[in-house]
């Protein structure tokens, strides 16, 4: 069983993490930035410390984890090395998945569109 999470509840509820561990749940944790201002831009609030606490709780409960990074050109693509470094310091992190930002709907209005290159 797999749980996709923004980490907000996992950071606050260690008992939940312990229960997920007993059930053998694998967690995919979104982690897009380490920078509070970038977090404000991406998520509408600073959730950096909360996401890092969630990862610590997952580590403590020994829950297998994938870090899910939404890479946004011109916003956070320079942080992937740090995400890789973080994954190497947490034995529960088994993989990193990178998705690129798709600029659609109201949520994408503050980000630049895709750049195209002439062939």
C-alpha positions in Angstrom: 0.0 0.0 0.0 1.3 3.5 -0.9 0.3 6.8 0.6 1.0 10.1 -1.3 1.5 12.9 1.3 2.3 16.6 1.5 3.7 15.7 5.0 1.6 18.1 7.0 -0.2 15.4 9.1 2.9 13.1 9.2 4.9 15.9 10.8 2.4 16.4 13.5 1.3 12.8 14.3 4.0 10.4 15.2 1.4 7.8 16.2 0.1 7.9 12.7 3.6 7.2 11.4 3.9 4.2 13.8 0.5 2.9 12.6 1.5 3.3 8.9 4.8 1.4 9.7 2.8 -1.5 11.3 0.6 -1.7 8.2 3.6 -1.7 5.9 2.6 1.5 4.1 5.1 3.1 1.7 5.0 6.9 1.6 5.6 9.2 -1.3 6.5 12.6 0.3 6.3 15.8 -1.7 9.4 18.0 -1.2 9.9 20.9 -3.7 12.1 23.3 -1.9 14.2 24.1 1.2 13.7 27.9 0.8 10.9 29.4 2.8 10.2 32.2 0.2 10.1 29.6 -2.6 7.7 27.5 -0.5 5.5 30.6 -0.1 5.4 31.0 -3.9 4.8 27.3 -4.6 2.5 26.3 -1.7 1.1 29.6 -0.5 2.8 29.2 2.8 6.2 28.2 4.3 6.0 24.4 4.8 9.7 23.6 4.6 10.3 22.8 8.3 7.1 20.8 8.4 8.1 18.6 5.5 11.5 18.0 7.0 9.9 17.0 10.3 7.6 14.6 8.4 10.7 13.0 6.9 12.3 12.7 10.3 9.1 11.0 11.6 9.2 8.6 8.6 12.8 7.8 9.4 12.1 7.2 13.1 9.2 4.9 12.1 11.4 3.2 9.5 8.8 3.8 6.7 10.1 3.3 3.1 9.8 6.7 1.4 10.1 8.2 -2.1 10.7 12.0 -2.3 8.5 13.6 -4.9 10.0 16.8 -6.3 8.0 19.1 -8.6 10.8 20.9 -10.5 9.8 24.4 -11.7 12.1 26.1 -14.2 13.3 29.3 -12.9 12.1 28.6 -9.4 13.6 25.5 -7.8 15.6 23.5 -10.3 18.8 24.4 -8.6 17.8 22.5 -5.4 17.9 18.9 -6.8 21.5 18.4 -5.5 20.4 19.3 -2.0 17.4 16.9 -2.3 19.7 14.1 -3.4 22.0 14.9 -0.4 19.0 14.8 2.0 17.9 11.4 0.6 21.4 10.0 1.2 21.2 11.0 4.8 17.9 9.2 5.4 18.1 5.4 5.1 14.3 5.1 4.5 14.5 7.2 1.3 14.6 4.6 -1.5 14.1 6.9 -4.5 13.5 10.4 -5.8 10.9 11.1 -8.4 11.1 14.4 -10.3 8.1 15.8 -12.1 8.1 19.0 -14.1 5.6 21.7 -13.5 2.6 21.9 -15.9 1.3 25.4 -16.2 -2.5 25.0 -16.2 -5.4 26.6 -14.4 -5.4 29.2 -11.8 -2.6 27.6 -9.8 -0.1 28.1 -12.7 -0.8 31.7 -13.4 2.1 33.0 -11.5 4.7 30.9 -13.2 6.3 31.4 -16.6 5.2 29.2 -19.5 7.2 26.5 -21.1 10.1 27.7 -23.2 10.5 26.2 -26.6 13.6 25.9 -28.6 13.9 26.2 -32.4 14.9 23.0 -34.1 
